[in-house]
Amino acid sequence: MSWRKSSNLAWLRDLPGVREGEPLGTRTSFGIGGPAEFFMEAANPQSIELALEGCRLRGIPYLLLGAGTNLLIADAGIEGLVVRVVNRDYEVEGTRIRAAAGLKMMRLARIAADANLRGFEFAIGVPGTVGGAVYQNAGCWGKELREVLVEARGFQPGADRRTWSAQDLAFGYRTSALRAGPLRGSLVIDATIKLERGDGEESKRLMTRLTNERSQTQPIKTKNCGSVFMNPSGDSAGRLIQAAGLKGARQGAAVISQLHGNFIVNEGGAKAADVSALIDRARSEVMRRFGIELEREVELVGKW
Ligand SMILES: Cc1cc2nc3c(=O)[nH]c(=O)nc-3n(C[C@H](O)[C@H](O)[C@H](O)COP(=O)(O)OP(=O)(O)OC[C@H]3O[C@@H](n4cnc5c(N)ncnc54)[C@H](O)[C@@H]3O)c2cc1C
């Protein structure tokens, strides 16, 4: 039976600050995506927990949204409730920082440098939030969140456990128990990282250098979602896509970047269906030419 009973719709309409039919395109780095059937934004973890628990009890589908930098949202939008997590508090204590899920990784990298802590400079390359980064063990320049994460606090609808160790989170290359394991559907509330004492000015110089280098090789100022595919073991997805002759391949206003084969750029007005068609084309062409199966890093969500 569909979850769309009048009592469920009435419950959704009563959620604090909820909006119906909220466009999501402006809430993703791709600039693409249809509307959320119901949408709320919350900084207070308790109100998010109540909403998620209510959805679970009523069988209403939901999606947590961070900065929308790793999502391709369907043109037809998302059914059920979308909750945008915007708590951005943080607390520095010695060499540890506890950061709320809605804080941007780039901001946290600067906070760490300001506190003369080193080991988090890599996060300057991750435009998403702490919550999204825990979800998929974000990483850059050979470093990953799991190397510095001590624990994360969260909420799993229907369960009591509140604190997850790095082991509970079962991190892998761009994945965790939240993305592909027993914690699916759980909310990350905050994460604690442990760094080393360092020189903030040195960290800032390193971050500037890394950002400059990156802007030479990746179209980071365009509308995109970062890497479309994970790198297959021992190779790079960008190299394979380039070798398949697909740089510059186009579908509508979506194009495989000339600068980096693993980026798809929305030149303005691209549809999710255009991007998805390019993803399928890159996958099948790389498989046909090299026998290598590319796995998506970007997540497709919504009504496809
Ligand atoms: C230009 C560019 C460069 C990038 N470079 C990198 C890079 O170098 N390395 C890298 O790893 N990634 C990179 N990315 C991808 C992206 O920034 C990361 O995947 C990031 O971790 C996604 O975070 P987000 O807040 O945007 O999550 P979203 O895209 O909003 O969501 C992604 C997933 O995380 C889940 N999620 C979000 N918040 C929470 C929460 N609080 N609790 C539970 N689940 C949650 C969502 O439900 C969704 O399933 C890049 C993206 C862009 C646009």
PDBQT file of the ligand as one rigid body, heavy atoms in Angstrom, charges set to zero:
ROOT
HETATM    1  C1  LIG A 401      34.087  20.355  -7.392  1.00  0.00    +0.000 C 
HETATM    2  C2  LIG A 401      33.920  19.138  -6.514  1.00  0.00    +0.000 A 
HETATM    3  C3  LIG A 401      35.042  18.466  -6.054  1.00  0.00    +0.000 A 
HETATM    4  C4  LIG A 401      34.916  17.342  -5.232  1.00  0.00    +0.000 A 
HETATM    5  N1  LIG A 401      36.037  16.716  -4.803  1.00  0.00    +0.000 NA
HETATM    6  C5  LIG A 401      35.933  15.663  -3.955  1.00  0.00    +0.000 A 
HETATM    7  C6  LIG A 401      37.110  15.018  -3.450  1.00  0.00    +0.000 A 
HETATM    8  O1  LIG A 401      38.236  15.401  -3.740  1.00  0.00    +0.000 OA
HETATM    9  N2  LIG A 401      36.941  13.957  -2.638  1.00  0.00    +0.000 N 
HETATM   10  C7  LIG A 401      35.718  13.507  -2.272  1.00  0.00    +0.000 A 
HETATM   11  O2  LIG A 401      35.636  12.543  -1.505  1.00  0.00    +0.000 OA
HETATM   12  N3  LIG A 401      34.589  14.085  -2.750  1.00  0.00    +0.000 NA
HETATM   13  C8  LIG A 401      34.670  15.148  -3.566  1.00  0.00    +0.000 A 
HETATM   14  N4  LIG A 401      33.535  15.746  -4.049  1.00  0.00    +0.000 N 
HETATM   15  C9  LIG A 401      32.214  15.155  -3.731  1.00  0.00    +0.000 C 
HETATM   16  C10 LIG A 401      31.552  15.657  -2.460  1.00  0.00    +0.000 C 
HETATM   17  O3  LIG A 401      32.010  16.930  -2.043  1.00  0.00    +0.000 OA
HETATM   18  C11 LIG A 401      31.732  14.669  -1.316  1.00  0.00    +0.000 C 
HETATM   19  O4  LIG A 401      31.232  13.412  -1.688  1.00  0.00    +0.000 OA
HETATM   20  C12 LIG A 401      31.013  15.107  -0.034  1.00  0.00    +0.000 C 
HETATM   21  O5  LIG A 401      31.372  14.230   0.998  1.00  0.00    +0.000 OA
HETATM   22  C13 LIG A 401      29.496  15.129  -0.178  1.00  0.00    +0.000 C 
HETATM   23  O6  LIG A 401      28.961  15.863   0.914  1.00  0.00    +0.000 OA
HETATM   24  P1  LIG A 401      27.576  16.653   0.770  1.00  0.00    +0.000 P 
HETATM   25  O7  LIG A 401      27.324  17.352   2.060  1.00  0.00    +0.000 OA
HETATM   26  O8  LIG A 401      27.574  17.501  -0.430  1.00  0.00    +0.000 OA
HETATM   27  O9  LIG A 401      26.576  15.446   0.607  1.00  0.00    +0.000 OA
HETATM   28  P2  LIG A 401      25.280  15.349  -0.370  1.00  0.00    +0.000 P 
HETATM   29  O10 LIG A 401      25.730  15.395  -1.780  1.00  0.00    +0.000 OA
HETATM   30  O11 LIG A 401      24.276  16.366   0.080  1.00  0.00    +0.000 OA
HETATM   31  O12 LIG A 401      24.794  13.921  -0.003  1.00  0.00    +0.000 OA
HETATM   32  C14 LIG A 401      25.568  12.791  -0.352  1.00  0.00    +0.000 C 
HETATM   33  C15 LIG A 401      25.096  11.600   0.502  1.00  0.00    +0.000 C 
HETATM   34  O13 LIG A 401      25.439  11.873   1.862  1.00  0.00    +0.000 OA
HETATM   35  C16 LIG A 401      24.292  11.697   2.677  1.00  0.00    +0.000 C 
HETATM   36  N5  LIG A 401      24.358  12.644   3.785  1.00  0.00    +0.000 N 
HETATM   37  C17 LIG A 401      24.571  13.988   3.719  1.00  0.00    +0.000 A 
HETATM   38  N6  LIG A 401      24.531  14.523   4.955  1.00  0.00    +0.000 NA
HETATM   39  C18 LIG A 401      24.278  13.497   5.815  1.00  0.00    +0.000 A 
HETATM   40  C19 LIG A 401      24.113  13.395   7.236  1.00  0.00    +0.000 A 
HETATM   41  N7  LIG A 401      24.207  14.459   8.044  1.00  0.00    +0.000 N 
HETATM   42  N8  LIG A 401      23.887  12.171   7.768  1.00  0.00    +0.000 NA
HETATM   43  C20 LIG A 401      23.819  11.081   6.979  1.00  0.00    +0.000 A 
HETATM   44  N9  LIG A 401      23.932  11.107   5.642  1.00  0.00    +0.000 NA
HETATM   45  C21 LIG A 401      24.175  12.298   5.073  1.00  0.00    +0.000 A 
HETATM   46  C22 LIG A 401      23.113  11.998   1.764  1.00  0.00    +0.000 C 
HETATM   47  O14 LIG A 401      21.919  11.415   2.230  1.00  0.00    +0.000 OA
HETATM   48  C23 LIG A 401      23.581  11.410   0.457  1.00  0.00    +0.000 C 
HETATM   49  O15 LIG A 401      23.269  10.043   0.407  1.00  0.00    +0.000 OA
HETATM   50  C24 LIG A 401      33.627  16.873  -4.875  1.00  0.00    +0.000 A 
HETATM   51  C25 LIG A 401      32.489  17.557  -5.348  1.00  0.00    +0.000 A 
HETATM   52  C26 LIG A 401      32.632  18.676  -6.141  1.00  0.00    +0.000 A 
HETATM   53  C27 LIG A 401      31.395  19.399  -6.597  1.00  0.00    +0.000 C 
ENDROOT
TORSDOF 0
